[in-house]
Every structure is written in structure tokens, then in C-alpha cells.
């Protein structure tokens, strides 16, 4: 496990250089895509999907990967992804306002609720820790759309939630530590961020078959992405690359749903004739951060804050197993240092369970 952490740390140090190289590689490879794409395009597979509903539960926790209890310590997201069904009228109007987003026969909607917890490095200290990450929680709901075309996937998402005591971070962490993980009692929640409603508007584009190579019964895909988020909770712009390797079966297997801003994916999957499948995935994302309320502190009131780093990178590696209408995935993730004085990267594991019907 120590070796894994060391490898992920090296990945982060190379994030900028590798990102530029990988995106350039994907651009050059795109000219070959027409000859190397999947037997059936992503869009046609989604239009013909026999199962329309995908429910995913994603759980991210540092105890699942880093064995710690600090920084970004917990994230849970429950999502319902509804494939190519009529788009609600309000979302239809939102899509018309975004020039790059087109509605078509594949347009799908998704609805999510989630909860994130952030703490300083030492949760046993009750006094304020001005040089460490502020205590904070984020309770939210979101609604969005995804459109599949022959060469890219566009997503729009609007998220509303609350930060502060109303986000129930203290109650949630104390309950889990007392009854589930047998971890130390967190003692500093009196120092958490004040109440503040939050809004995030996000756009993301992915190119799932920018490069696709097949040999024997296996295939490798490279999927670049670009994204923008605006709001008083997060404001950032980023790009990244994912690699997906597995058996070549002529079916589209999108990456699992994750807690934002982790590795992107709708959770859509198909099951081949033998009723089971698998794929391994790895990737990295790089963000330029203008605002992060969990580091910058409350927008309209004074309170705890730290000096954030403007450039943040994530590295991910994992595997997913599909059987019939069910899929389970696990990944280990590392996030580069997010603020001045942070003495280590954040390492956490992620488990996503998905069922379709």
C-alpha cells in the first residue's frame, strides 16, 4: 500500500507535464478515430438501451484508501440516471441557454443528493486551528442532463445546498465514528464554517472514443475531458484524461458515478451475453481554482480560512465488475495539496454500487 501512495505522489508531481502531453496525444489520435471507434457508436448504444434507469451510490472516504481521517474525509452521492427520456421543461430551457449543449434522442436526466465532510488534520483538537483546513460540511441536491453524440458527451448540472451547522457534518461524523468505524471523537466542530446557501452551475464535455485501440479480445480507450464550474461553493476550470481497459465486447461501459469533482462518469453500462464483464480505469484531472469555500471560508462573513493553492490535481486508478444488472467498482485516489501548509496529499478510496432497471 505504501508503494501505491508513493506512485500516486509521483503522478501528481508530473500532472502538468503529463496533462499537456496526453491531450496533445489525444488530439493527434483523433484523426484515426473513425477507423478505430467501437463497432457501434456511443450515441446509438444509448438510444437502443433496454434499461433506462441507473441508480448509483458512491461512497468516498479516506479510511477506504489512506487509512487517515483528515482534509477531505468523506463524500457520499446517491444518483438516479434516467436514460433518453423526456427532459423536464425547466431543464430544456437551461439547455437552450448553453450554446454548446444540444438536445437529441440520447439526452438523459440525472438527479443526485450528496454530503461531503472536510476537517483539519487532527480532529481531536477542540480549539481553532487557523493554519489548518477549516471544519466544514456540504449537504446538497443536484439536477442535470447528459447528451451523447457520436464523438462526445456533454453534461450540465445545477447544484443547490447548504454549508454550516445545517449541513449536519458534526452529527454525521460523530455517529459514524461512534457506531461504524470506532474512530476518535471529532472535537472541533464548533469552529466550522457558518451557514451559507450554495449554488454551483457546471458544464463538462468528454470524448469517450477520442482514441480506441483493439487487439485480440481487449480494447483500450483514452477519454479526454474539459469542465467548468461557477458558484459561491466552487469556481474552477479543468481538464483531464481517463484510460479504460477491458474485454472488447461491442458494448459501452461508461465510468462509474463519483462525488464531484472526482473522475467523471454517468454510471451507464451494458451487460454482454455472458452476463458479466469488467474493466480497469485510471486517469488524472487538473483544475485551476478561483474559489473553494471549504478553503476560502464563508463568502459574506468572516471566519476560518486558509490560503488555497490555485492548481490542484487528482489521480485515480480502479476496477469495475458487472454482473447482470449490477456493477461494483473500487478506486484509490490521490489529490494534490490544496492549501499552503498542508503537509501531505489527500488519499482516499471510493466504492460505487450501481443497479439498472
HUUR-V384028 format. One record per residue. N is the residue number from 1. RES is the residue in one letter. PSI is psi in whole degrees, -180 to 180 (none if undefined). Layout:
BEGIN
N,RES,PSI
N,RES,PSI
END
This chain:
BEGIN
1,X,-38
2,X,-39
3,X,-40
4,X,-47
5,X,-41
6,X,-40
7,X,-42
8,X,-36
9,X,-40
10,X,-39
11,X,-43
12,X,-40
13,X,-22
14,X,6
15,X,-51
16,X,-49
17,X,-45
18,X,-39
19,X,-48
20,X,-44
21,X,-45
22,X,-41
23,X,-37
24,X,-40
25,X,-44
26,X,-38
27,X,-43
28,X,-39
29,X,-21
30,X,-28
31,X,-20
32,X,-3
33,X,-38
34,X,-30
35,X,-13
36,X,4
37,X,170
38,X,158
39,X,-37
40,X,141
41,X,159
42,X,-46
43,X,-44
44,X,-34
45,X,-40
46,X,-42
47,X,-34
48,X,7
49,X,132
50,X,-19
51,X,129
52,X,-16
53,X,129
54,X,119
55,X,124
56,X,137
57,X,114
58,X,129
59,X,120
60,X,132
61,X,139
62,X,-24
63,X,-17
64,X,-8
65,X,-52
66,X,-15
67,X,22
68,X,-172
69,X,74
70,X,163
71,X,-122
72,X,102
73,X,-23
74,X,142
75,X,133
76,X,135
77,X,123
78,X,124
79,X,145
80,X,117
81,X,117
82,X,109
83,X,137
84,X,59
85,X,164
86,X,135
87,X,131
88,X,149
89,X,-42
90,X,-40
91,X,-34
92,X,-44
93,X,-37
94,X,-41
95,X,-36
96,X,-22
97,X,-11
98,X,111
99,X,-31
100,X,-4
101,X,123
102,X,135
103,X,139
104,X,-167
105,X,-16
106,X,-11
107,X,126
108,X,155
109,X,153
110,X,148
111,X,135
112,X,151
113,X,148
114,X,169
115,X,126
116,X,149
117,X,136
118,X,137
119,X,164
120,X,178
121,X,-41
122,X,108
123,X,-2
124,X,-4
125,X,127
126,X,-22
127,X,159
128,X,145
129,X,84
130,X,-20
131,X,8
132,X,172
133,X,137
134,X,151
135,X,134
136,X,154
137,X,156
138,X,113
139,X,125
140,X,165
141,X,151
142,X,157
143,X,142
144,X,179
145,X,151
146,X,132
147,X,129
148,X,132
149,X,-176
150,X,-24
151,X,0
152,X,165
153,X,125
154,X,141
155,X,138
156,X,140
157,X,135
158,X,129
159,X,131
160,X,140
161,X,-168
162,X,147
163,X,153
164,X,-171
165,X,-31
166,X,-15
167,X,-5
168,X,32
169,X,-43
170,X,-49
171,X,-41
172,X,-48
173,X,-41
174,X,-38
175,X,-47
176,X,-43
177,X,-33
178,X,-33
179,X,-10
180,X,-55
181,X,-12
182,X,42
183,X,168
184,X,150
185,X,125
186,X,131
187,X,1
188,X,18
189,X,-16
190,X,-15
191,X,13
192,X,168
193,X,152
194,X,168
195,X,136
196,X,126
197,X,150
198,X,148
199,X,134
200,X,130
201,X,126
202,X,143
203,X,142
204,X,140
205,X,136
206,X,150
207,X,87
208,X,-21
209,X,39
210,X,-35
211,X,132
212,X,124
213,X,132
214,X,136
215,X,139
216,X,-122
217,X,22
218,X,159
219,X,156
220,X,128
221,X,144
222,X,129
223,X,99
224,X,158
225,X,158
226,X,147
227,X,155
228,X,136
229,X,137
230,X,134
231,X,176
232,X,-11
233,X,-59
234,X,139
235,X,113
236,X,162
237,X,142
238,X,174
239,X,162
240,X,-173
241,X,135
242,X,148
243,X,130
244,X,125
245,X,135
246,X,-174
247,X,145
248,X,111
249,X,7
250,X,17
251,X,151
252,X,124
253,X,100
254,X,158
255,X,155
256,X,157
257,X,143
258,X,168
259,X,130
260,X,142
261,X,38
262,X,-177
263,X,129
264,X,155
265,X,147
266,X,-19
267,X,-3
268,X,135
269,X,158
270,X,155
271,X,125
272,X,178
273,X,-31
274,X,6
275,X,1
276,X,158
277,X,177
278,X,160
279,X,149
280,X,149
281,X,152
282,X,156
283,X,176
284,X,148
285,X,149
286,X,129
287,X,143
288,X,117
289,X,120
290,X,-33
291,X,136
292,X,104
293,X,-26
294,X,-6
295,X,-41
296,X,-20
297,X,178
298,X,150
299,X,-40
300,X,-4
301,X,156
302,X,149
303,X,-168
304,X,141
305,X,164
306,X,167
307,X,109
308,X,158
309,X,137
310,X,-16
311,X,125
312,X,139
313,X,148
314,X,143
315,X,138
316,X,144
317,X,134
318,X,-174
319,X,147
320,X,141
321,X,132
322,X,135
323,X,119
324,X,-117
325,X,25
326,X,148
327,X,139
328,X,139
329,X,153
330,X,141
331,X,153
332,X,138
333,X,145
334,X,136
335,X,130
336,X,168
337,X,134
338,X,-12
339,X,157
340,X,133
341,X,-11
342,X,125
343,X,-2
344,X,157
345,X,161
346,X,127
347,X,127
348,X,156
349,X,159
350,X,132
351,X,130
352,X,127
353,X,129
354,X,138
355,X,151
356,X,153
357,X,none
END
